[in-house]
């Protein structure tokens, strides 16, 4: 899957090698900054804590339109912290669930991209930007789901 979107008018390319997608904070720790990776991403086998990964940080705007963070690092080693929340968030959708969504972006392969609770991504093949469609969730992963259109507009 390759996603193409935009932030403040700038094109954003997300590689087909995308392993996981989650929101996190960058925290200061002595002479470095740390990105915490949710335990679930390692436990589900999406990533290996002994490997080195490229990390892309995408700014997120708050409701007032101001950017909360805007940083990019070409390469960084991810580290899993021993202290994590007692229970990691689960995907907000289930297989077979129907949802009404609005398509926000289009992936490089032409699939529609919708976001639901906590920014969770649902890929909707055959949908275009600004389409409002009723979908049935056909596949659920820890960091994204796939939905099939069952009603064109709502």
N, C-alpha and C positions, 0 to 999 in steps of 0.2 A: 504494500500500500504506500502510495506517496501522496502527501497532502500539500496543496499549494494554497496559501491564504495570504493575508496581508495585515500588517500592523502599521497604523498611521500612514498608509499609502505606500509602504515599502513591501515588496514581494518577499514571501517567506517560503523557502523550500524545505520540506521535511523528507528526509531520505527514505527510500523503500526499506532501508535497514532498520527502521524504527522498531525498537524492542519493547518499549513501554512509555507511557505518558502519564504523568501525575503532577500535582501541584505541591510545592514545598517552599520552605524559606531557606535563605542563605544565612548561616550563623557564623559569627566570629569566634575563633578558637585560637588563642595565643597569636602566632605569627601567620595564620592562614584562615581561609574561609571554608566552611564545610556545607555540602549539600546532603541532606539526609534522604536516603532511599528507603521507601516503605518496605518493611520486612516481607510483605506479600509478594513483591516483585522478585525477590530471591527465592522464596518458598515455592512459587509457581514455576520456577525455572526460567523466567524471562531473562534474568541476568545472573551472572556468576560474580560473587564478591572478589574473586581472585583475578578477574580480568580488568583490562583498561578499556574505557569507553569514551567516545566523543560525547560531549554534553552541550546541548543548545539550551540557553535560557531565553524564554520568550516573555516580553513584558506583558503585564496584565493591567488593564485599566480599571479603576474603581468606578462607582456609579456616577461620580462627578466628572468623569472623562480624564482624570489625572492619572498618570502612570505610576504604579506602585513600585515597579522595578524595571530596569532596563540595562541588562548586562549580557555579554556573550563571551564564552570562552571556547577557543578552538579545540582544546583537548584537556581533559581533566580525568583523574582517577576517581571513580565513585567509591564511597566507603559506606558500609552498612554499620549503623550505630547499634551498640548493644542495647541501649535503652530506646524502646519504641512504644507507641501507644498500646494499651492493653489489647485493643482489637482494631485492626486496620479496616478502613471503610470498604464495604463490599460494593460491587457494581449496583447502580440504582435501577437496573432493569433485569428482567428474567426472560428466558426463551419462551416464546408464545405470547408474551405480553403485547398489547396494542398500545400505541402512543400516537399523539398528534404532535408533530414536530415542524419546525421551520428550518429550511436548509440555509446555512450561513456561509458555507464555502464549497468549493469544488476541488476534489482531489485531482492529482496529475492524470489519473486514468479516467477521469470524468465522473467519478462517484460523488454524490452529494454528501456533505458533512453537516450533521446537526449536533448541537450540544444540549445536554439536559442537566440535571442536578450536578453540582460541584464541577461543572465543565466536562463531564463524561461525554465522550464522543460516540455518536452512532453514525455508521457509514450507510448511506442509502443509494444503492446503484439505480441509475435512471432518473435521478432528481436533479433539478437545477437550482441555483442560488435564488432565494426568496420564495421557492415553492413551499407551500404549506400542505403537508401530506399526512395521511393516517398510515402508520406502518405496523407491521407485526415483526417483533424481534425474532430473528432466526438463529443468531449465534451470539454468545456472550463471552468475552474475555475479561481479564482483570482491568485492562486499560481501554477497551473499546468494545462496541457491539456492532452487529450488522442487522439492518432492518429491510424488509421487503414492503414496497408500496402496496397497500390494499385499497386506498382511496386517494384519488389525485389531488383534490382540494377540500378544504374544510372551511 
